[in-house]
């Protein structure tokens, strides 16, 4: 019995539909993709602040972030999310390079956050002790910021890397 290169026919139809879809071509221009990346960054930052200040607003920004993430994915034709067998050789290379970039960016953001935490600890601790009280809003701010980064960075990297449609 021979295995098909594309075993899931339903997914194959969805992929083909997204690849041929022209409804979102206005999102696929260089200017639109850069704007989407900028909006996603702003949403992530404002989302974190909202959770800290007004948790109900944080929920609203999570939903706004989901819409911007969806638009980012459509702007790059969901290439960052597709398995290898649904992409041609060039798309695979572009996707793999975007994941390398996204990993580096995520690692950089995480290291900056960890370094800031360490600097705060060293600066404000007494006798090498510091009691940290984490509020619900602070936990949600951290979670949704890093969740958003993890989900959006591959598409953001593709959006910034690709010149044309």
C-alpha positions, -999 to 999 in steps of 0.1 A, spaced: 0 0 0 14 34 -10 12 63 14 0 96 -1 22 126 1 -9 145 13 -29 121 35 -56 145 47 -79 154 18 -99 179 38 -68 198 49 -55 196 13 -87 213 0 -84 240 27 -47 246 18 -55 248 -19 -84 272 -11 -62 296 9 -34 295 -17 -59 304 -45 -79 329 -24 -77 365 -37 -101 380 -12 -72 390 11 -48 402 -15 -50 437 1 -34 422 31 -6 407 10 11 439 0 44 448 16 29 479 33 0 459 47 22 432 61 45 457 78 15 475 92 1 442 105 34 434 122 34 469 138 -2 465 149 6 431 164 35 445 184 14 473 197 -15 450 206 9 427 226 24 457 245 -10 473 252 -24 439 261 2 434 288 -5 469 302 -43 463 300 -41 431 321 -21 450 347 -44 480 348 -79 468 338 -82 430 334 -115 432 315 -96 454 289 -70 426 287 -96 402 275 -106 426 248 -70 430 236 -66 392 236 -95 390 212 -81 419 191 -47 401 191 -64 369 178 -79 389 149 -46 405 140 -29 371 142 -55 357 118 -49 386 94 -11 381 97 -16 344 88 -38 353 58 -12 379 47 14 352 43 -11 325 31 -6 305 64 28 292 51 43 293 86 17 268 98 16 243 70 33 209 71 62 203 46 41 182 22 18 211 15 45 235 4 68 236 -26 106 236 -21 109 274 -21 80 278 3 96 252 26 129 272 26 111 305 33 91 289 61 121 273 77 140 305 76 111 324 91 111 298 120 148 304 126 142 341 127 112 337 150 131 315 173 159 340 175 135 369 182 116 349 208 148 339 225 160 376 225 127 388 240 128 361 266 164 368 275 158 405 278 128 398 301 149 374 322 178 399 324 154 427 335 141 404 362 176 396 374 186 433 374 155 441 394 163 413 419 199 424 423 188 460 427 159 456 451 167 425 471 178 426 507 201 399 519 197 381 485 160 376 492 130 391 475 94 381 480 75 383 447 37 385 448 22 378 414 -13 391 409 -38 376 385 -33 405 361 4 402 361 3 365 354 -22 370 326 -1 399 312 30 376 311 11 346 297 -8 364 269 23 384 259 45 353 255 16 333 240 10 360 215 47 362 206 50 324 202 20 322 179 26 353 159 64 355 154 66 329 126 40 348 105 56 381 115 90 369 103 75 358 70 56 391 66 88 411 71 110 388 51 90 385 19 92 415 -5 63 408 -28 31 388 -26 
